[in-house]
Amino acid sequence: MTIFIVAAAFFIPLSLVAGYCAIFNLRLSSGQREATIDGARGFLALGVVVHHFSIHASRVTSGLWQEPSNVFFRNLGPLSVTIFFMITAYLFYGKIMLKQGNLDWISLYFGRLLRLTPMYMIAVLLVIFTAFSFTGFHLNVPFVSVVSSLIAWTSFTIFGSPDINGFSNTDLIIAKITWTLRYEWLFYLILPVLALLVTLIKSKILRIFIIVALIFLGMSFPDARVSWLKLTYAVPFALGMIVYEFSEYSNWRRFCAEPFGSLLASFLLVMNLSVPVRTYGALQFVEIALLFLLIVGGASFWGLLKWHATRVLGEATYGIYLLHAIFLFWLFSAAPAIGVMTWTLPVMTALVTTVSLIGFFTIERPIMQLGRRRPIDKTLAVDATS
């Protein structure tokens, strides 16, 4: 896959979004916004698409679902997912800090349900349709087993992602991405505990010490787990909280907003994507955290992340993240017959971006606005999708 194909996979969708903004006058959602985070999210989602495209392309010849051998494609997915986790922690830990733990929890969780559920259910329906289409649209297993699998899938796979109707490796239809949503929900569930700690611990130094201790714990035991819960995946959330603690310094924000901030962020991005490191390992986490700290501080890659079209692309992030894998599964199901054509990568990113934007403006945002009609704190409307 050439560098031109990969570049096109990012910038053709962005160009399309710019056109959509001009034609349809697309506006950003209301609420407290962080421009560089808005702008980064769309690129992160497209990075996951490219990552999974390379895995699918390899699977056509090897028959195995495994990490890409190429360093760039292998690092691109974990980079995106790690920053998604950091964004979630940064935004919601920030809300806790600003409100000193005094949040309307009912409104927060209601808002999260409205934000995460609609597009997820659409994705699940597509997964179910795909599984049944590959199994002849008739029951291949007992009806009770089908119902049980559907309950698991509609519950954000908290209870696992079992095969549907006997279709082997059903979770490959969605590229196994639902594991990240389980960690997102787990983080939301422990927010009241974080709020209590913030209320009790007034010392910034002590808070940082506790968070750093959690980071070292996760890095020291990368393979420790309880069921599906793996300790190492707590590290990006903790790093997101650390980034919030350090990003409030005005001198840091002034530095990041300068051209040198973008230059340093570019260097870290290239290093993250070109240096072989352990996936979701300590070194990778540290490199990504430094990059995220610069982005949060205002490093916009010379204005790219603050461009209106880039931020509108960020609105489609959740849809891109959920739907792209299904589109790729359909595409590569035909690959053994037609061959792997790398030019289809930018076509797929353009298609899934367009569909996701339509989904956001016609389904996701109207449903979110229903929740915002309640008398809740508007700052909780910040979209922390991953």
C-alpha positions as CSV (number, residue, x, y, z in Angstrom):
1,M,0.0,0.0,0.0
2,T,1.6,3.3,-1.1
3,I,1.9,6.5,0.9
4,F,-0.3,8.2,-1.7
5,I,-3.2,5.7,-1.0
6,V,-2.8,6.2,2.7
7,A,-2.7,10.0,2.4
8,A,-5.8,9.8,0.2
9,A,-7.6,7.7,2.8
10,F,-7.4,10.7,5.2
11,F,-7.6,13.7,2.9
12,I,-10.3,12.7,0.5
13,P,-12.9,12.3,3.3
14,L,-11.7,15.6,4.7
15,S,-12.1,17.3,1.3
16,L,-15.6,15.8,1.1
17,V,-16.5,17.1,4.5
18,A,-15.3,20.6,3.5
19,G,-17.6,20.4,0.5
20,Y,-20.5,19.2,2.6
21,C,-19.9,22.1,5.0
22,A,-20.1,24.6,2.2
23,I,-23.1,23.1,0.5
24,F,-25.2,22.2,3.6
25,N,-23.8,24.8,6.0
26,L,-23.0,22.1,8.6
27,R,-22.5,23.4,12.1
28,L,-20.7,22.1,15.2
29,S,-22.7,20.9,18.1
30,S,-23.3,23.3,20.9
31,G,-21.5,23.0,24.3
32,Q,-18.1,23.6,25.7
33,R,-15.6,22.6,23.0
34,E,-11.8,21.9,22.8
35,A,-11.0,22.7,19.2
36,T,-7.9,20.6,18.8
37,I,-9.5,17.6,20.4
38,D,-12.5,18.0,18.0
39,G,-10.2,18.1,15.1
40,A,-8.1,15.2,16.2
41,R,-10.9,12.7,16.6
42,G,-11.9,12.4,13.0
43,F,-8.3,11.6,12.0
44,L,-8.1,9.1,14.8
45,A,-11.2,7.3,13.6
46,L,-9.8,7.2,10.0
47,G,-6.6,5.8,11.5
48,V,-8.6,2.9,12.9
49,V,-10.1,2.3,9.4
50,V,-6.7,2.2,7.8
51,H,-5.4,-0.1,10.5
52,H,-8.2,-2.6,10.0
53,F,-8.0,-2.4,6.3
54,S,-4.4,-3.6,6.5
55,I,-5.5,-6.5,8.8
56,H,-8.2,-7.5,6.4
57,A,-5.9,-7.3,3.4
58,S,-3.4,-9.6,5.2
59,R,-6.2,-12.0,6.3
60,V,-7.2,-12.6,2.7
61,T,-3.9,-14.3,2.0
62,S,-2.9,-15.7,5.4
63,G,-6.4,-16.5,6.7
64,L,-5.3,-15.1,10.1
65,W,-6.7,-12.1,12.0
66,Q,-3.5,-10.6,13.4
67,E,-1.5,-7.4,13.9
68,P,0.0,-6.0,10.7
69,S,3.6,-6.7,10.2
70,N,4.3,-3.2,8.9
71,V,5.2,-0.9,11.9
72,F,3.1,2.1,10.6
73,F,-0.1,0.1,10.2
74,R,0.5,-1.9,13.4
75,N,1.0,1.3,15.5
76,L,-1.8,3.3,13.9
77,G,-4.7,1.5,15.5
78,P,-3.3,1.4,19.1
79,L,-2.3,5.1,18.8
80,S,-5.9,6.0,17.9
81,V,-7.6,3.9,20.5
82,T,-5.2,5.1,23.2
83,I,-5.9,8.7,22.5
84,F,-9.6,8.0,22.4
85,F,-9.3,6.7,26.0
86,M,-7.2,9.7,27.0
87,I,-9.8,12.1,25.5
88,T,-12.6,10.4,27.5
89,A,-10.6,10.6,30.8
90,Y,-9.4,14.2,30.1
91,L,-12.9,15.5,29.4
92,F,-14.8,13.8,32.2
93,Y,-12.1,14.1,34.8
94,G,-12.0,17.8,33.8
95,K,-15.7,18.1,34.4
96,I,-15.2,16.6,37.9
97,M,-12.4,19.0,38.7
98,L,-14.3,22.0,37.5
99,K,-17.4,21.1,39.5
100,Q,-15.3,19.8,42.5
101,G,-17.2,16.5,42.2
102,N,-20.6,18.0,42.4
103,L,-22.2,16.6,39.2
104,D,-25.8,15.7,38.2
105,W,-25.1,12.0,37.8
106,I,-28.5,11.1,36.5
107,S,-28.2,13.7,33.7
108,L,-24.6,12.6,32.9
109,Y,-25.5,8.9,32.5
110,F,-28.7,9.7,30.6
111,G,-26.6,11.8,28.3
112,R,-24.1,9.0,27.8
113,L,-26.8,6.5,26.9
114,L,-28.3,8.9,24.4
115,R,-24.8,9.5,22.9
116,L,-23.5,6.0,22.7
117,T,-26.6,3.8,22.1
118,P,-28.3,4.9,18.9
119,M,-25.4,4.4,16.5
120,Y,-24.3,1.3,18.4
121,M,-27.7,-0.3,17.9
122,I,-27.6,0.5,14.2
123,A,-24.1,-1.2,14.1
124,V,-25.5,-4.3,16.0
125,L,-28.4,-4.6,13.6
126,L,-26.0,-4.6,10.7
127,V,-23.9,-7.3,12.4
128,I,-27.0,-9.4,13.0
129,F,-28.1,-8.9,9.4
130,T,-24.6,-9.9,8.1
131,A,-24.5,-13.0,10.4
132,F,-27.9,-14.2,9.2
133,S,-27.1,-13.4,5.6
134,F,-24.0,-15.6,5.8
135,T,-26.0,-18.4,7.4
136,G,-28.9,-18.5,4.9
137,F,-31.5,-16.5,6.9
138,H,-32.6,-19.6,8.8
139,L,-31.9,-20.8,12.3
140,N,-28.8,-22.9,12.6
141,V,-28.8,-23.0,16.4
142,P,-31.6,-23.3,19.0
143,F,-33.7,-20.1,19.3
144,V,-32.7,-19.7,22.9
145,S,-29.0,-19.5,21.8
146,V,-29.9,-16.8,19.2
147,V,-31.7,-14.7,21.8
148,S,-28.9,-15.1,24.3
149,S,-26.3,-13.9,21.7
150,L,-28.5,-10.9,20.8
151,I,-28.8,-9.9,24.5
152,A,-25.0,-10.0,24.8
153,W,-24.5,-7.9,21.7
154,T,-27.1,-5.3,22.5
155,S,-25.5,-4.9,26.0
156,F,-22.3,-3.5,24.5
157,T,-20.8,-7.0,24.7
158,I,-20.3,-6.6,28.5
159,F,-21.4,-10.3,28.6
160,G,-19.2,-11.3,25.7
161,S,-19.6,-11.2,21.9
162,P,-20.9,-14.7,21.1
163,D,-21.4,-16.0,17.6
164,I,-24.8,-15.2,16.2
165,N,-26.8,-18.0,14.6
166,G,-23.7,-20.2,14.4
167,F,-21.8,-17.8,12.3
168,S,-18.2,-18.4,13.3
169,N,-16.2,-15.4,14.6
170,T,-19.1,-13.0,14.4
171,D,-17.1,-10.4,16.2
172,L,-14.8,-10.1,13.1
173,I,-17.8,-8.5,11.3
174,I,-17.1,-5.5,13.5
175,A,-13.4,-6.1,13.8
176,K,-13.7,-6.9,17.5
177,I,-13.8,-3.2,18.4
178,T,-16.5,-3.5,21.0
179,W,-13.9,-4.3,23.6
180,T,-13.1,-0.6,23.8
181,L,-16.7,0.3,24.5
182,R,-16.6,-1.9,27.6
183,Y,-13.7,0.1,29.0
184,E,-15.4,3.4,28.1
185,W,-18.5,2.3,30.1
186,L,-16.4,1.0,33.0
187,F,-14.7,4.4,33.2
188,Y,-18.1,6.2,33.3
189,L,-19.2,3.9,36.1
190,I,-16.2,4.8,38.3
191,L,-16.7,8.5,37.8
192,P,-18.5,8.9,41.1
193,V,-15.5,7.3,42.9
194,L,-13.2,9.8,41.1
195,A,-15.5,12.6,42.1
196,L,-15.4,11.5,45.8
197,L,-11.6,11.3,45.7
198,V,-11.4,14.8,44.2
199,T,-13.7,16.1,47.0
200,L,-11.5,14.5,49.6
201,I,-8.1,15.2,48.1
202,K,-7.5,18.9,47.7
203,S,-3.8,18.6,47.1
204,K,-2.9,18.6,43.4
205,I,0.5,17.0,44.1
206,L,-1.2,14.1,46.0
207,R,-3.7,13.6,43.2
208,I,-0.9,13.4,40.7
209,F,1.0,11.0,42.9
210,I,-2.0,8.6,43.1
211,I,-2.6,8.7,39.4
212,V,1.1,8.2,38.6
213,A,1.1,5.2,41.0
214,L,-1.9,3.7,39.1
215,I,0.0,4.3,35.8
216,F,3.1,2.5,37.1
217,L,0.9,-0.4,38.4
218,G,-0.6,-0.9,35.0
219,M,2.7,-0.7,33.2
220,S,4.4,-3.1,35.6
221,F,1.8,-5.8,35.2
222,P,0.7,-5.5,31.5
223,D,-0.8,-9.0,31.3
224,A,-2.7,-8.9,34.6
225,R,-6.5,-9.3,34.1
226,V,-9.8,-10.3,35.7
227,S,-12.1,-11.8,33.1
228,W,-12.0,-9.3,30.2
229,L,-10.7,-6.5,32.4
230,K,-7.0,-6.0,31.7
231,L,-5.1,-3.7,34.0
232,T,-2.9,-2.2,31.3
233,Y,-5.9,-0.5,29.6
234,A,-6.5,1.6,32.7
235,V,-3.2,3.4,31.9
236,P,-4.5,5.5,29.0
237,F,-7.4,6.8,31.2
238,A,-5.0,7.6,34.0
239,L,-2.7,9.4,31.5
240,G,-5.7,11.4,30.3
241,M,-6.2,12.6,33.9
242,I,-2.5,13.5,34.3
243,V,-2.7,15.4,31.0
244,Y,-5.6,17.4,32.4
245,E,-3.6,18.3,35.6
246,F,-0.6,19.5,33.6
247,S,-2.5,21.2,30.7
248,E,-4.0,23.9,32.8
249,Y,-0.7,25.9,32.9
250,S,-1.0,29.0,30.7
251,N,2.7,29.0,29.8
252,W,2.3,25.4,28.4
253,R,-0.7,26.4,26.3
254,R,1.1,29.4,24.9
255,F,4.1,27.2,24.0
256,C,1.8,24.6,22.3
257,A,0.0,27.2,20.3
258,E,3.2,28.4,18.7
259,P,4.4,26.8,15.4
260,F,7.1,25.0,17.3
261,G,4.4,23.2,19.3
262,S,3.0,21.8,16.0
263,L,6.5,20.9,14.9
264,L,7.2,19.0,18.1
265,A,3.7,17.2,17.8
266,S,4.5,16.2,14.2
267,F,7.8,14.8,15.4
268,L,6.1,12.7,18.1
269,L,3.4,11.6,15.7
270,V,6.1,10.3,13.2
271,M,8.0,8.6,16.0
272,N,4.8,7.0,17.3
273,L,4.0,5.6,13.8
274,S,7.5,4.5,12.8
275,V,9.3,3.1,15.9
276,P,8.6,-0.6,16.7
277,V,7.3,-0.8,20.2
278,R,5.2,-3.2,22.3
279,T,1.5,-2.7,21.4
280,Y,-0.2,-1.0,24.4
281,G,3.1,-1.1,26.2
282,A,4.7,1.4,28.5
283,L,6.9,3.2,25.9
284,Q,4.0,3.5,23.5
285,F,1.8,5.0,26.2
286,V,4.4,7.6,27.2
287,E,5.0,8.6,23.6
288,I,1.3,9.0,22.9
289,A,0.7,10.9,26.2
290,L,3.3,13.5,25.2
291,L,1.6,13.9,21.9
292,F,-1.8,14.2,23.5
293,L,-0.4,16.8,26.0
294,L,0.7,18.9,23.1
295,I,-2.6,18.6,21.2
296,V,-4.6,19.5,24.3
297,G,-2.3,22.4,24.9
298,G,-3.2,23.8,21.5
299,A,-0.8,22.2,19.0
300,S,-3.0,22.2,15.9
301,F,-0.6,21.1,13.3
302,W,-0.5,24.6,11.9
303,G,-4.2,25.1,12.1
304,L,-5.4,21.8,10.6
305,L,-7.1,20.6,13.7
306,K,-8.9,23.9,14.2
307,W,-10.2,24.1,10.7
308,H,-14.0,23.9,10.7
309,A,-14.2,21.0,8.3
310,T,-11.8,19.0,10.4
311,R,-13.9,19.6,13.5
312,V,-17.1,18.6,11.6
313,L,-15.3,15.4,10.5
314,G,-14.8,14.9,14.3
315,E,-18.5,14.9,14.8
316,A,-18.7,11.7,12.7
317,T,-16.1,9.9,14.7
318,Y,-18.4,7.5,16.6
319,G,-20.2,6.4,13.4
320,I,-16.9,5.9,11.5
321,Y,-15.5,3.9,14.4
322,L,-18.5,1.6,14.6
323,L,-19.5,1.3,10.9
324,H,-16.2,1.1,9.1
325,A,-15.5,-2.5,10.2
326,I,-18.8,-3.7,8.8
327,F,-18.2,-2.0,5.5
328,L,-14.7,-3.6,5.4
329,F,-16.1,-7.0,6.2
330,W,-18.5,-6.8,3.3
331,L,-15.7,-5.6,1.0
332,F,-13.2,-8.3,1.9
333,S,-15.8,-11.0,1.9
334,A,-15.7,-10.5,-1.9
335,A,-11.9,-10.1,-2.0
336,P,-11.0,-13.8,-2.6
337,A,-13.0,-13.5,-5.8
338,I,-12.0,-10.0,-7.0
339,G,-8.6,-9.7,-5.3
340,V,-7.4,-7.0,-2.8
341,M,-7.4,-3.6,-4.5
342,T,-5.7,-1.0,-2.3
343,W,-7.4,1.9,-4.1
344,T,-10.6,0.8,-2.4
345,L,-9.2,2.1,0.9
346,P,-9.8,5.9,0.2
347,V,-13.1,4.9,-1.4
348,M,-14.1,3.1,1.9
349,T,-13.0,6.0,4.1
350,A,-14.9,8.4,2.0
351,L,-18.0,6.2,2.0
352,V,-18.1,5.5,5.7
353,T,-17.4,9.2,6.5
354,T,-20.3,10.3,4.4
355,V,-22.7,7.7,5.9
356,S,-21.5,8.5,9.4
357,L,-22.0,12.3,8.9
358,I,-25.6,11.6,7.7
359,G,-26.1,9.4,10.7
360,F,-24.8,12.0,13.1
361,F,-26.9,14.9,11.8
362,T,-30.1,12.9,11.2
363,I,-30.0,10.4,14.1
364,E,-27.3,11.0,16.7
365,R,-27.5,14.8,17.2
366,P,-31.3,15.0,17.3
367,I,-31.4,12.3,20.0
368,M,-28.7,14.0,22.0
369,Q,-30.6,17.2,21.8
370,L,-33.6,15.5,23.4
371,G,-31.5,14.9,26.5
372,R,-30.3,18.5,26.5
373,R,-33.8,19.8,26.7
374,R,-33.7,18.7,30.4
375,P,-32.5,21.4,32.8
376,I,-29.0,20.0,33.0
377,D,-25.5,21.5,33.1
378,K,-24.7,22.3,29.5
379,T,-21.0,21.6,30.0
380,L,-21.9,17.9,30.3
381,A,-22.7,18.0,26.6
382,V,-19.1,17.7,25.7
383,D,-18.8,14.8,23.3
384,A,-16.1,12.4,24.5
385,T,-16.6,9.6,21.9
386,S,-14.1,6.6,21.4
